[in-house]
Amino acid sequence: MTDQIRRAAVSVPSNIAEGQAHFSKREYLHFQRHSRGSLAEVETQILIAHRQKYLNDAQVALLLKQADEVSRILSGLINSLKEKSVPSCEKETFSVLDLVASALLPYLYRVA
């Protein structure tokens, strides 16, 4: 389970970066939606880990709060992409990557 959570969590910023590298607005949005799907997978795995008693209530609350923050960031990026051209979003993308990484990656090694 730990490996599955780690893979899904790493997939979130990885898909953001991969989408940005395509320089196609359509593909960029496609990869951002994949990031959102990976985040939903992380949230699901956290809930399963809680039900299996691998995580306590406090850990789950913290992780889901951070996942919610990442979800809001991703929604903002997706909405901004709908309004802007991809090249003008490059700087914004790297800011989002920093925020996503800082919210998810520190917890990858704390999940049992």
Secondary structure, DSSP 8 states (H G I E B T S, - for coil): -HHHHHHHHHHHHHHHHHHHHT--HHHHHHHHHHHHHHHHHHHHHHHHHHHTTSS-HHHHHHHHHHHHHHHHHHHHHHHHHHHS-TGGGHHHHHHHHHHHHHHHGGGTTT--
